[in-house]
Amino acid sequence: MTLVRSWSSPRPRAGSKGNRCSWPGLASTAKLQNGALVASVETLQPLTANFATVRVVATNAAAVAVRLRLGVLPLTLAQPLVPTSRLAGR
């Protein structure tokens, strides 16, 4: 089983003191080799990360900032996340 990941993002802009980074937008998708979606994340507005305060701030706090889509997660990939449980299914 192979995960295929794609990533697109403009180059982040460094802040004035070097402890900030801004992204006008980014998107990342992970799919199985057969094309089935595992997860996708995309920003819907510019984000700024401040590493000194460990915060990420959206340009418009009243609007949706990030879209996350979840698809299938094969048991062989999920099992290590819960090692004390046994996962089963089809």
C-alpha positions as CSV (number, residue, x, y, z in Angstrom):
1,M,0.0,0.0,0.0
2,T,1.4,3.4,-1.1
3,L,0.4,6.9,-0.2
4,V,0.7,9.5,-2.9
5,R,0.9,13.1,-1.6
6,S,0.7,16.3,-3.5
7,W,1.6,19.7,-2.1
8,S,1.2,23.2,-3.5
9,S,2.0,26.4,-1.7
10,P,3.5,29.7,-2.7
11,R,6.8,30.3,-0.9
12,P,6.1,31.6,2.6
13,R,7.2,35.2,3.4
14,A,9.4,35.7,6.4
15,G,8.3,38.3,9.0
16,S,10.4,41.3,10.0
17,K,11.9,39.6,13.1
18,G,12.4,36.2,11.6
19,N,9.9,34.6,14.0
20,R,6.9,34.9,11.6
21,C,5.9,33.3,8.4
22,S,2.9,34.2,6.1
23,W,1.2,32.0,3.5
24,P,-1.1,33.5,1.0
25,G,-2.5,29.9,0.5
26,L,-1.6,26.3,0.6
27,A,-3.0,22.9,-0.3
28,S,-2.0,19.4,0.5
29,T,-3.6,16.1,-0.5
30,A,-2.8,12.5,0.4
31,K,-4.3,9.7,-1.7
32,L,-3.8,6.0,-1.9
33,Q,-2.1,4.6,-5.0
34,N,-5.6,3.7,-6.4
35,G,-6.7,7.3,-6.1
36,A,-8.8,7.1,-3.0
37,L,-8.6,10.2,-0.8
38,V,-7.0,9.8,2.6
39,A,-6.9,13.5,3.6
40,S,-6.9,16.9,2.1
41,V,-6.2,20.3,3.7
42,E,-6.3,23.7,2.1
43,T,-6.4,27.3,3.4
44,L,-9.2,29.5,2.3
45,Q,-7.5,32.8,3.3
46,P,-4.0,34.0,4.1
47,L,-2.5,32.7,7.3
48,T,0.4,34.0,9.4
49,A,2.3,31.8,11.9
50,N,4.0,33.5,14.8
51,F,6.6,31.1,16.2
52,A,7.4,33.3,19.2
53,T,3.8,32.9,20.5
54,V,3.1,29.6,18.8
55,R,-0.1,30.9,17.1
56,V,-1.5,30.9,13.6
57,V,-3.7,33.8,12.7
58,A,-6.1,34.1,9.8
59,T,-6.6,37.4,8.0
60,N,-10.4,37.4,8.7
61,A,-11.2,35.8,12.0
62,A,-15.0,35.8,11.1
63,A,-14.5,33.7,8.0
64,V,-13.6,30.0,7.5
65,A,-9.8,29.7,7.4
66,V,-9.1,26.0,6.5
67,R,-10.9,23.2,4.8
68,L,-10.1,19.6,5.9
69,R,-11.5,16.6,4.0
70,L,-11.1,13.1,5.3
71,G,-11.5,10.0,3.2
72,V,-10.5,6.4,3.8
73,L,-7.8,5.2,6.2
74,P,-6.8,1.6,5.6
75,L,-6.5,-0.5,8.7
76,T,-2.8,-1.1,8.2
77,L,-2.2,2.7,8.4
78,A,-4.6,3.2,11.3
79,Q,-3.5,0.4,13.6
80,P,-0.2,2.0,14.7
81,L,-2.2,5.0,15.9
82,V,-4.0,2.9,18.5
83,P,-1.4,0.1,19.3
84,T,-3.3,-1.2,22.4
85,S,-6.5,-1.8,20.4
86,R,-7.3,-4.2,17.6
87,L,-9.0,-2.8,14.5
88,A,-11.0,-5.0,12.2
89,G,-13.3,-4.4,9.2
90,R,-13.7,-4.8,5.5
